[in-house]
Amino acid sequence: MLEAAKTLLLVLSALFPIVDPLGGSPFFLALTSGYPPEARKLLSWQIAVNSFLLLVGSYFIGTYILTFFGISVPVVQVGGGMVLVVMGWATLMEKDEAAHGVARKSIQPQEVIRQAFYPLTLPLTVGPGSISVAITLGANAAHVGSYFVGTYILAFFGISLAVVQVGGGMVLVVMGWATLRAAGNC
């Protein structure tokens, strides 16, 4: 029981700040601003499923894949961090394109699924940082019981991603109000 509690806290504290469902919802809403609500709901659930599968795959078989290619876990951690920095810098430097909103109004929900994995699941929701953390957690799991607890936590992340993205507008309202109140403006 104590081992399960340790694994629970370790996986939560390691992955929650990186995956950050609450912090990622404004990005999701901005990237899907022109989509109809049905398409956005379908897309959010698909992203949650993709994220869960990607994190579970990294957690369980990531170490074996690295061993097969002769790569150590610290190399993946450093490489994941470097890719994360480059992607963040590229996001800061990209120009805003106003023309996307017009083309997205007429998109069908089934067409949206093609964008669910790339770029919305990988690298936006589950990027190199969270994959390297999942591989590290899987490599350091003590025994099979830790794997089950880790899987449940990763399922929690998938469900929380979907819930936050489906109700993203309300999350932004609450976050905005809380920020204004903390700043003393409300």
mmCIF file of the C-alpha atoms, coordinates in Angstrom:
data_MODEL
# 
_entry.id   MODEL 
# 
loop_
_atom_site.group_PDB 
_atom_site.id 
_atom_site.type_symbol 
_atom_site.label_atom_id 
_atom_site.label_alt_id 
_atom_site.label_comp_id 
_atom_site.label_asym_id 
_atom_site.label_entity_id 
_atom_site.label_seq_id 
_atom_site.pdbx_PDB_ins_code 
_atom_site.Cartn_x 
_atom_site.Cartn_y 
_atom_site.Cartn_z 
_atom_site.occupancy 
_atom_site.B_iso_or_equiv 
_atom_site.pdbx_formal_charge 
_atom_site.auth_seq_id 
_atom_site.auth_comp_id 
_atom_site.auth_asym_id 
_atom_site.auth_atom_id 
_atom_site.pdbx_PDB_model_num 
ATOM 1   C CA . MET A 1 1   ? 0.000   0.000  0.000   1.00 0.00 ? 1   MET A CA 1 
ATOM 2   C CA . LEU A 1 2   ? 2.822   2.370  0.848   1.00 0.00 ? 2   LEU A CA 1 
ATOM 3   C CA . GLU A 1 3   ? 4.546   1.566  -2.449  1.00 0.00 ? 3   GLU A CA 1 
ATOM 4   C CA . ALA A 1 4   ? 1.341   2.337  -4.363  1.00 0.00 ? 4   ALA A CA 1 
ATOM 5   C CA . ALA A 1 5   ? 0.986   5.678  -2.571  1.00 0.00 ? 5   ALA A CA 1 
ATOM 6   C CA . LYS A 1 6   ? 4.599   6.567  -3.398  1.00 0.00 ? 6   LYS A CA 1 
ATOM 7   C CA . THR A 1 7   ? 4.067   5.683  -7.049  1.00 0.00 ? 7   THR A CA 1 
ATOM 8   C CA . LEU A 1 8   ? 0.841   7.670  -7.120  1.00 0.00 ? 8   LEU A CA 1 
ATOM 9   C CA . LEU A 1 9   ? 2.498   10.796 -5.754  1.00 0.00 ? 9   LEU A CA 1 
ATOM 10  C CA . LEU A 1 10  ? 5.584   10.372 -7.918  1.00 0.00 ? 10  LEU A CA 1 
ATOM 11  C CA . VAL A 1 11  ? 3.671   9.999  -11.185 1.00 0.00 ? 11  VAL A CA 1 
ATOM 12  C CA . LEU A 1 12  ? 1.282   12.841 -10.327 1.00 0.00 ? 12  LEU A CA 1 
ATOM 13  C CA . SER A 1 13  ? 4.025   15.233 -9.275  1.00 0.00 ? 13  SER A CA 1 
ATOM 14  C CA . ALA A 1 14  ? 6.223   14.384 -12.254 1.00 0.00 ? 14  ALA A CA 1 
ATOM 15  C CA . LEU A 1 15  ? 3.642   14.443 -15.052 1.00 0.00 ? 15  LEU A CA 1 
ATOM 16  C CA . PHE A 1 16  ? 0.994   16.937 -13.961 1.00 0.00 ? 16  PHE A CA 1 
ATOM 17  C CA . PRO A 1 17  ? 3.182   20.041 -14.362 1.00 0.00 ? 17  PRO A CA 1 
ATOM 18  C CA . ILE A 1 18  ? 4.334   18.881 -17.803 1.00 0.00 ? 18  ILE A CA 1 
ATOM 19  C CA . VAL A 1 19  ? 1.018   17.692 -19.264 1.00 0.00 ? 19  VAL A CA 1 
ATOM 20  C CA . ASP A 1 20  ? -0.849  20.505 -17.435 1.00 0.00 ? 20  ASP A CA 1 
ATOM 21  C CA . PRO A 1 21  ? -4.442  20.030 -18.594 1.00 0.00 ? 21  PRO A CA 1 
ATOM 22  C CA . LEU A 1 22  ? -5.546  23.391 -17.191 1.00 0.00 ? 22  LEU A CA 1 
ATOM 23  C CA . GLY A 1 23  ? -2.680  25.328 -18.739 1.00 0.00 ? 23  GLY A CA 1 
ATOM 24  C CA . GLY A 1 24  ? -3.091  23.592 -22.077 1.00 0.00 ? 24  GLY A CA 1 
ATOM 25  C CA . SER A 1 25  ? -6.778  24.405 -22.481 1.00 0.00 ? 25  SER A CA 1 
ATOM 26  C CA . PRO A 1 26  ? -6.190  27.984 -23.748 1.00 0.00 ? 26  PRO A CA 1 
ATOM 27  C CA . PHE A 1 27  ? -3.893  26.605 -26.458 1.00 0.00 ? 27  PHE A CA 1 
ATOM 28  C CA . PHE A 1 28  ? -6.470  23.998 -27.423 1.00 0.00 ? 28  PHE A CA 1 
ATOM 29  C CA . LEU A 1 29  ? -9.211  26.609 -27.592 1.00 0.00 ? 29  LEU A CA 1 
ATOM 30  C CA . ALA A 1 30  ? -7.037  28.985 -29.628 1.00 0.00 ? 30  ALA A CA 1 
ATOM 31  C CA . LEU A 1 31  ? -6.056  26.297 -32.123 1.00 0.00 ? 31  LEU A CA 1 
ATOM 32  C CA . THR A 1 32  ? -9.638  25.085 -32.510 1.00 0.00 ? 32  THR A CA 1 
ATOM 33  C CA . SER A 1 33  ? -11.365 28.472 -32.314 1.00 0.00 ? 33  SER A CA 1 
ATOM 34  C CA . GLY A 1 34  ? -13.005 28.136 -35.711 1.00 0.00 ? 34  GLY A CA 1 
ATOM 35  C CA . TYR A 1 35  ? -14.235 24.575 -35.204 1.00 0.00 ? 35  TYR A CA 1 
ATOM 36  C CA . PRO A 1 36  ? -17.883 23.837 -34.464 1.00 0.00 ? 36  PRO A CA 1 
ATOM 37  C CA . PRO A 1 37  ? -18.596 22.614 -30.899 1.00 0.00 ? 37  PRO A CA 1 
ATOM 38  C CA . GLU A 1 38  ? -19.254 19.020 -32.040 1.00 0.00 ? 38  GLU A CA 1 
ATOM 39  C CA . ALA A 1 39  ? -15.896 18.861 -33.795 1.00 0.00 ? 39  ALA A CA 1 
ATOM 40  C CA . ARG A 1 40  ? -14.106 20.345 -30.788 1.00 0.00 ? 40  ARG A CA 1 
ATOM 41  C CA . LYS A 1 41  ? -15.715 17.799 -28.446 1.00 0.00 ? 41  LYS A CA 1 
ATOM 42  C CA . LEU A 1 42  ? -14.814 14.889 -30.727 1.00 0.00 ? 42  LEU A CA 1 
ATOM 43  C CA . LEU A 1 43  ? -11.280 16.208 -31.102 1.00 0.00 ? 43  LEU A CA 1 
ATOM 44  C CA . SER A 1 44  ? -10.775 16.620 -27.353 1.00 0.00 ? 44  SER A CA 1 
ATOM 45  C CA . TRP A 1 45  ? -11.785 13.020 -26.651 1.00 0.00 ? 45  TRP A CA 1 
ATOM 46  C CA . GLN A 1 46  ? -9.514  11.749 -29.427 1.00 0.00 ? 46  GLN A CA 1 
ATOM 47  C CA . ILE A 1 47  ? -6.605  13.783 -28.042 1.00 0.00 ? 47  ILE A CA 1 
ATOM 48  C CA . ALA A 1 48  ? -7.261  12.323 -24.577 1.00 0.00 ? 48  ALA A CA 1 
ATOM 49  C CA . VAL A 1 49  ? -7.220  8.753  -25.925 1.00 0.00 ? 49  VAL A CA 1 
ATOM 50  C CA . ASN A 1 50  ? -4.082  9.419  -27.985 1.00 0.00 ? 50  ASN A CA 1 
ATOM 51  C CA . SER A 1 51  ? -2.352  11.018 -24.989 1.00 0.00 ? 51  SER A CA 1 
ATOM 52  C CA . PHE A 1 52  ? -3.231  8.088  -22.748 1.00 0.00 ? 52  PHE A CA 1 
ATOM 53  C CA . LEU A 1 53  ? -1.946  5.538  -25.268 1.00 0.00 ? 53  LEU A CA 1 
ATOM 54  C CA . LEU A 1 54  ? 1.240   7.482  -25.905 1.00 0.00 ? 54  LEU A CA 1 
ATOM 55  C CA . LEU A 1 55  ? 2.027   7.904  -22.202 1.00 0.00 ? 55  LEU A CA 1 
ATOM 56  C CA . VAL A 1 56  ? 1.183   4.290  -21.350 1.00 0.00 ? 56  VAL A CA 1 
ATOM 57  C CA . GLY A 1 57  ? 3.287   3.054  -24.262 1.00 0.00 ? 57  GLY A CA 1 
ATOM 58  C CA . SER A 1 58  ? 6.184   5.218  -23.134 1.00 0.00 ? 58  SER A CA 1 
ATOM 59  C CA . TYR A 1 59  ? 5.751   4.093  -19.525 1.00 0.00 ? 59  TYR A CA 1 
ATOM 60  C CA . PHE A 1 60  ? 5.673   0.361  -20.296 1.00 0.00 ? 60  PHE A CA 1 
ATOM 61  C CA . ILE A 1 61  ? 7.853   -0.211 -23.356 1.00 0.00 ? 61  ILE A CA 1 
ATOM 62  C CA . GLY A 1 62  ? 9.910   2.974  -23.642 1.00 0.00 ? 62  GLY A CA 1 
ATOM 63  C CA . THR A 1 63  ? 12.867  1.528  -21.732 1.00 0.00 ? 63  THR A CA 1 
ATOM 64  C CA . TYR A 1 64  ? 12.934  -1.581 -23.907 1.00 0.00 ? 64  TYR A CA 1 
ATOM 65  C CA . ILE A 1 65  ? 12.940  0.482  -27.093 1.00 0.00 ? 65  ILE A CA 1 
ATOM 66  C CA . LEU A 1 66  ? 15.770  2.619  -25.750 1.00 0.00 ? 66  LEU A CA 1 
ATOM 67  C CA . THR A 1 67  ? 17.768  -0.480 -24.810 1.00 0.00 ? 67  THR A CA 1 
ATOM 68  C CA . PHE A 1 68  ? 17.225  -1.934 -28.273 1.00 0.00 ? 68  PHE A CA 1 
ATOM 69  C CA . PHE A 1 69  ? 18.708  1.186  -29.862 1.00 0.00 ? 69  PHE A CA 1 
ATOM 70  C CA . GLY A 1 70  ? 21.432  1.561  -27.219 1.00 0.00 ? 70  GLY A CA 1 
ATOM 71  C CA . ILE A 1 71  ? 20.167  4.861  -25.808 1.00 0.00 ? 71  ILE A CA 1 
ATOM 72  C CA . SER A 1 72  ? 20.266  5.620  -22.093 1.00 0.00 ? 72  SER A CA 1 
ATOM 73  C CA . VAL A 1 73  ? 17.457  7.281  -20.138 1.00 0.00 ? 73  VAL A CA 1 
ATOM 74  C CA . PRO A 1 74  ? 19.528  10.404 -19.245 1.00 0.00 ? 74  PRO A CA 1 
ATOM 75  C CA . VAL A 1 75  ? 20.178  11.012 -22.950 1.00 0.00 ? 75  VAL A CA 1 
ATOM 76  C CA . VAL A 1 76  ? 16.416  10.946 -23.589 1.00 0.00 ? 76  VAL A CA 1 
ATOM 77  C CA . GLN A 1 77  ? 15.831  13.341 -20.692 1.00 0.00 ? 77  GLN A CA 1 
ATOM 78  C CA . VAL A 1 78  ? 18.351  15.863 -22.014 1.00 0.00 ? 78  VAL A CA 1 
ATOM 79  C CA . GLY A 1 79  ? 17.161  15.443 -25.601 1.00 0.00 ? 79  GLY A CA 1 
ATOM 80  C CA . GLY A 1 80  ? 13.525  15.851 -24.576 1.00 0.00 ? 80  GLY A CA 1 
ATOM 81  C CA . GLY A 1 81  ? 14.363  19.040 -22.715 1.00 0.00 ? 81  GLY A CA 1 
ATOM 82  C CA . MET A 1 82  ? 16.272  20.441 -25.679 1.00 0.00 ? 82  MET A CA 1 
ATOM 83  C CA . VAL A 1 83  ? 13.420  19.679 -28.083 1.00 0.00 ? 83  VAL A CA 1 
ATOM 84  C CA . LEU A 1 84  ? 10.998  21.310 -25.648 1.00 0.00 ? 84  LEU A CA 1 
ATOM 85  C CA . VAL A 1 85  ? 13.091  24.487 -25.559 1.00 0.00 ? 85  VAL A CA 1 
ATOM 86  C CA . VAL A 1 86  ? 13.299  24.631 -29.360 1.00 0.00 ? 86  VAL A CA 1 
ATOM 87  C CA . MET A 1 87  ? 9.544   24.093 -29.741 1.00 0.00 ? 87  MET A CA 1 
ATOM 88  C CA . GLY A 1 88  ? 8.790   26.777 -27.156 1.00 0.00 ? 88  GLY A CA 1 
ATOM 89  C CA . TRP A 1 89  ? 11.074  29.236 -28.920 1.00 0.00 ? 89  TRP A CA 1 
ATOM 90  C CA . ALA A 1 90  ? 9.477   28.460 -32.289 1.00 0.00 ? 90  ALA A CA 1 
ATOM 91  C CA . THR A 1 91  ? 6.018   29.018 -30.781 1.00 0.00 ? 91  THR A CA 1 
ATOM 92  C CA . LEU A 1 92  ? 7.089   32.404 -29.433 1.00 0.00 ? 92  LEU A CA 1 
ATOM 93  C CA . MET A 1 93  ? 8.509   33.479 -32.786 1.00 0.00 ? 93  MET A CA 1 
ATOM 94  C CA . GLU A 1 94  ? 5.699   32.358 -35.120 1.00 0.00 ? 94  GLU A CA 1 
ATOM 95  C CA . LYS A 1 95  ? 3.413   34.896 -36.743 1.00 0.00 ? 95  LYS A CA 1 
ATOM 96  C CA . ASP A 1 96  ? -0.325  34.964 -36.070 1.00 0.00 ? 96  ASP A CA 1 
ATOM 97  C CA . GLU A 1 97  ? -2.350  33.833 -39.075 1.00 0.00 ? 97  GLU A CA 1 
ATOM 98  C CA . ALA A 1 98  ? -5.834  35.365 -39.175 1.00 0.00 ? 98  ALA A CA 1 
ATOM 99  C CA . ALA A 1 99  ? -6.798  33.502 -42.346 1.00 0.00 ? 99  ALA A CA 1 
ATOM 100 C CA . HIS A 1 100 ? -7.206  30.129 -40.585 1.00 0.00 ? 100 HIS A CA 1 
ATOM 101 C CA . GLY A 1 101 ? -10.555 31.009 -38.980 1.00 0.00 ? 101 GLY A CA 1 
ATOM 102 C CA . VAL A 1 102 ? -12.389 31.359 -42.303 1.00 0.00 ? 102 VAL A CA 1 
ATOM 103 C CA . ALA A 1 103 ? -11.370 27.948 -43.602 1.00 0.00 ? 103 ALA A CA 1 
ATOM 104 C CA . ARG A 1 104 ? -12.169 26.138 -40.337 1.00 0.00 ? 104 ARG A CA 1 
ATOM 105 C CA . LYS A 1 105 ? -15.829 27.152 -40.122 1.00 0.00 ? 105 LYS A CA 1 
ATOM 106 C CA . SER A 1 106 ? -16.888 24.597 -42.719 1.00 0.00 ? 106 SER A CA 1 
ATOM 107 C CA . ILE A 1 107 ? -14.817 21.656 -41.432 1.00 0.00 ? 107 ILE A CA 1 
ATOM 108 C CA . GLN A 1 108 ? -16.632 18.406 -40.662 1.00 0.00 ? 108 GLN A CA 1 
ATOM 109 C CA . PRO A 1 109 ? -16.086 16.577 -37.333 1.00 0.00 ? 109 PRO A CA 1 
ATOM 110 C CA . GLN A 1 110 ? -14.636 13.536 -39.135 1.00 0.00 ? 110 GLN A CA 1 
ATOM 111 C CA . GLU A 1 111 ? -12.034 15.711 -40.884 1.00 0.00 ? 111 GLU A CA 1 
ATOM 112 C CA . VAL A 1 112 ? -10.843 17.045 -37.545 1.00 0.00 ? 112 VAL A CA 1 
ATOM 113 C CA . ILE A 1 113 ? -9.677  13.592 -36.405 1.00 0.00 ? 113 ILE A CA 1 
ATOM 114 C CA . ARG A 1 114 ? -6.783  13.769 -38.884 1.00 0.00 ? 114 ARG A CA 1 
ATOM 115 C CA . GLN A 1 115 ? -5.296  16.585 -36.784 1.00 0.00 ? 115 GLN A CA 1 
ATOM 116 C CA . ALA A 1 116 ? -5.891  14.862 -33.474 1.00 0.00 ? 116 ALA A CA 1 
ATOM 117 C CA . PHE A 1 117 ? -2.544  13.107 -33.263 1.00 0.00 ? 117 PHE A CA 1 
ATOM 118 C CA . TYR A 1 118 ? -0.271  15.643 -34.897 1.00 0.00 ? 118 TYR A CA 1 
ATOM 119 C CA . PRO A 1 119 ? -0.002  18.483 -33.878 1.00 0.00 ? 119 PRO A CA 1 
ATOM 120 C CA . LEU A 1 120 ? -2.587  18.480 -31.080 1.00 0.00 ? 120 LEU A CA 1 
ATOM 121 C CA . THR A 1 121 ? -1.584  15.298 -29.206 1.00 0.00 ? 121 THR A CA 1 
ATOM 122 C CA . LEU A 1 122 ? 2.087   15.188 -30.136 1.00 0.00 ? 122 LEU A CA 1 
ATOM 123 C CA . PRO A 1 123 ? 3.860   17.585 -29.483 1.00 0.00 ? 123 PRO A CA 1 
ATOM 124 C CA . LEU A 1 124 ? 1.303   20.002 -27.969 1.00 0.00 ? 124 LEU A CA 1 
ATOM 125 C CA . THR A 1 125 ? -0.335  17.857 -25.272 1.00 0.00 ? 125 THR A CA 1 
ATOM 126 C CA . VAL A 1 126 ? 2.152   15.011 -24.822 1.00 0.00 ? 126 VAL A CA 1 
ATOM 127 C CA . GLY A 1 127 ? 5.493   16.264 -25.981 1.00 0.00 ? 127 GLY A CA 1 
ATOM 128 C CA . PRO A 1 128 ? 9.062   15.123 -25.626 1.00 0.00 ? 128 PRO A CA 1 
ATOM 129 C CA . GLY A 1 129 ? 9.242   16.254 -22.004 1.00 0.00 ? 129 GLY A CA 1 
ATOM 130 C CA . SER A 1 130 ? 6.293   14.156 -20.845 1.00 0.00 ? 130 SER A CA 1 
ATOM 131 C CA . ILE A 1 131 ? 7.424   11.177 -22.926 1.00 0.00 ? 131 ILE A CA 1 
ATOM 132 C CA . SER A 1 132 ? 10.898  11.267 -21.369 1.00 0.00 ? 132 SER A CA 1 
ATOM 133 C CA . VAL A 1 133 ? 9.362   11.556 -17.887 1.00 0.00 ? 133 VAL A CA 1 
ATOM 134 C CA . ALA A 1 134 ? 7.040   8.599  -18.605 1.00 0.00 ? 134 ALA A CA 1 
ATOM 135 C CA . ILE A 1 135 ? 10.000  6.528  -19.817 1.00 0.00 ? 135 ILE A CA 1 
ATOM 136 C CA . THR A 1 136 ? 11.976  7.461  -16.704 1.00 0.00 ? 136 THR A CA 1 
ATOM 137 C CA . LEU A 1 137 ? 9.060   6.577  -14.423 1.00 0.00 ? 137 LEU A CA 1 
ATOM 138 C CA . GLY A 1 138 ? 8.606   3.252  -16.206 1.00 0.00 ? 138 GLY A CA 1 
ATOM 139 C CA . ALA A 1 139 ? 12.324  2.492  -15.965 1.00 0.00 ? 139 ALA A CA 1 
ATOM 140 C CA . ASN A 1 140 ? 12.318  3.165  -12.230 1.00 0.00 ? 140 ASN A CA 1 
ATOM 141 C CA . ALA A 1 141 ? 9.066   1.339  -11.396 1.00 0.00 ? 141 ALA A CA 1 
ATOM 142 C CA . ALA A 1 142 ? 9.800   -1.029 -8.536  1.00 0.00 ? 142 ALA A CA 1 
ATOM 143 C CA . HIS A 1 143 ? 7.470   -3.902 -9.459  1.00 0.00 ? 143 HIS A CA 1 
ATOM 144 C CA . VAL A 1 144 ? 4.270   -4.836 -11.248 1.00 0.00 ? 144 VAL A CA 1 
ATOM 145 C CA . GLY A 1 145 ? 2.072   -3.091 -8.652  1.00 0.00 ? 145 GLY A CA 1 
ATOM 146 C CA . SER A 1 146 ? 3.717   0.194  -9.574  1.00 0.00 ? 146 SER A CA 1 
ATOM 147 C CA . TYR A 1 147 ? 2.797   -0.417 -13.195 1.00 0.00 ? 147 TYR A CA 1 
ATOM 148 C CA . PHE A 1 148 ? -0.887  -0.719 -12.317 1.00 0.00 ? 148 PHE A CA 1 
ATOM 149 C CA . VAL A 1 149 ? -0.869  2.454  -10.241 1.00 0.00 ? 149 VAL A CA 1 
ATOM 150 C CA . GLY A 1 150 ? 0.997   4.245  -13.022 1.00 0.00 ? 150 GLY A CA 1 
ATOM 151 C CA . THR A 1 151 ? -1.589  3.110  -15.568 1.00 0.00 ? 151 THR A CA 1 
ATOM 152 C CA . TYR A 1 152 ? -4.439  4.406  -13.422 1.00 0.00 ? 152 TYR A CA 1 
ATOM 153 C CA . ILE A 1 153 ? -2.736  7.773  -13.053 1.00 0.00 ? 153 ILE A CA 1 
ATOM 154 C CA . LEU A 1 154 ? -2.167  7.987  -16.803 1.00 0.00 ? 154 LEU A CA 1 
ATOM 155 C CA . ALA A 1 155 ? -5.855  7.187  -17.347 1.00 0.00 ? 155 ALA A CA 1 
ATOM 156 C CA . PHE A 1 156 ? -6.662  10.040 -14.967 1.00 0.00 ? 156 PHE A CA 1 
ATOM 157 C CA . PHE A 1 157 ? -4.565  12.365 -17.145 1.00 0.00 ? 157 PHE A CA 1 
ATOM 158 C CA . GLY A 1 158 ? -6.436  11.262 -20.259 1.00 0.00 ? 158 GLY A CA 1 
ATOM 159 C CA . ILE A 1 159 ? -9.831  11.827 -18.675 1.00 0.00 ? 159 ILE A CA 1 
ATOM 160 C CA . SER A 1 160 ? -8.821  15.177 -17.192 1.00 0.00 ? 160 SER A CA 1 
ATOM 161 C CA . LEU A 1 161 ? -7.522  16.336 -20.584 1.00 0.00 ? 161 LEU A CA 1 
ATOM 162 C CA . ALA A 1 162 ? -10.823 15.516 -22.229 1.00 0.00 ? 162 ALA A CA 1 
ATOM 163 C CA . VAL A 1 163 ? -12.924 17.129 -19.505 1.00 0.00 ? 163 VAL A CA 1 
ATOM 164 C CA . VAL A 1 164 ? -10.847 20.300 -19.446 1.00 0.00 ? 164 VAL A CA 1 
ATOM 165 C CA . GLN A 1 165 ? -10.807 20.615 -23.219 1.00 0.00 ? 165 GLN A CA 1 
ATOM 166 C CA . VAL A 1 166 ? -14.536 19.939 -23.635 1.00 0.00 ? 166 VAL A CA 1 
ATOM 167 C CA . GLY A 1 167 ? -15.360 22.511 -20.969 1.00 0.00 ? 167 GLY A CA 1 
ATOM 168 C CA . GLY A 1 168 ? -12.421 24.728 -21.906 1.00 0.00 ? 168 GLY A CA 1 
ATOM 169 C CA . GLY A 1 169 ? -14.433 27.926 -22.167 1.00 0.00 ? 169 GLY A CA 1 
ATOM 170 C CA . MET A 1 170 ? -15.668 27.578 -18.601 1.00 0.00 ? 170 MET A CA 1 
ATOM 171 C CA . VAL A 1 171 ? -12.161 26.722 -17.404 1.00 0.00 ? 171 VAL A CA 1 
ATOM 172 C CA . LEU A 1 172 ? -10.875 29.950 -18.957 1.00 0.00 ? 172 LEU A CA 1 
ATOM 173 C CA . VAL A 1 173 ? -13.656 31.969 -17.320 1.00 0.00 ? 173 VAL A CA 1 
ATOM 174 C CA . VAL A 1 174 ? -12.824 30.514 -13.889 1.00 0.00 ? 174 VAL A CA 1 
ATOM 175 C CA . MET A 1 175 ? -9.070  30.909 -14.432 1.00 0.00 ? 175 MET A CA 1 
ATOM 176 C CA . GLY A 1 176 ? -9.555  34.507 -15.580 1.00 0.00 ? 176 GLY A CA 1 
ATOM 177 C CA . TRP A 1 177 ? -11.746 35.361 -12.609 1.00 0.00 ? 177 TRP A CA 1 
ATOM 178 C CA . ALA A 1 178 ? -9.325  33.721 -10.176 1.00 0.00 ? 178 ALA A CA 1 
ATOM 179 C CA . THR A 1 179 ? -6.408  35.600 -11.722 1.00 0.00 ? 179 THR A CA 1 
ATOM 180 C CA . LEU A 1 180 ? -8.201  38.941 -11.482 1.00 0.00 ? 180 LEU A CA 1 
ATOM 181 C CA . ARG A 1 181 ? -9.183  38.238 -7.892  1.00 0.00 ? 181 ARG A CA 1 
ATOM 182 C CA . ALA A 1 182 ? -5.621  37.271 -6.952  1.00 0.00 ? 182 ALA A CA 1 
ATOM 183 C CA . ALA A 1 183 ? -4.369  40.486 -8.551  1.00 0.00 ? 183 ALA A CA 1 
ATOM 184 C CA . GLY A 1 184 ? -6.844  42.490 -6.469  1.00 0.00 ? 184 GLY A CA 1 
ATOM 185 C CA . ASN A 1 185 ? -8.905  43.744 -9.416  1.00 0.00 ? 185 ASN A CA 1 
ATOM 186 C CA . CYS A 1 186 ? -12.124 41.913 -8.594  1.00 0.00 ? 186 CYS A CA 1 
# 
